[in-house]
């Protein structure tokens, strides 16, 4: 008879919690990524709206001597910000992060539905396969957001040390980065 790694209740709980930590970390990471990318897209829209309003206001008041300079600067700002938005595709990346949150949340609801005592080796293997499928085409991770998501998982599951799951503790500089406003972080 092959060894069943779920025979030991402690091992069973550890495997279940490890899976919950993995899923929660990914959900949290994608939610943070989604919010940052949405904010960037919204900031671009506000900048474009304000710049366009300034340009149209100056065109309306053509008696002003600085009309051409103000209109030129406003149009340059509009072109630059919209070009950044098109090149980096923050809106599309935000929608992608939202889809990933939904997929990870679906896996989490399945894990919670089955529960600690209701899963077996095949169920665990199916969860791991689904998690690997979700992770395989994710974009490069932002170290700060990974650290933030893992910190949330540590608070949610205090009995699991994430270094045991295979994730090292973050660099001290990453702890300092929590004070940097999130829209300015580089998100791939």
Secondary structure, DSSP 4 states (H G I P E B T S, - for coil): -PPPTTSSHHHHHHHHHHHHHHHHHHHHHHHHHHHHHHHHHHHHHHHHHHHHHHHHHHHH-TTSTTHHHHHHHHHHHHHHHHHHHHHHTHHHHHHHHHHHHHHHHHHHHHHHHHTTTS--HHHHHHHHHHHHHHHTTPPPPPHHHHHHHHHHHHHH-TTS-HHHHT-PPPPHHHHHGGGS-GGGS---
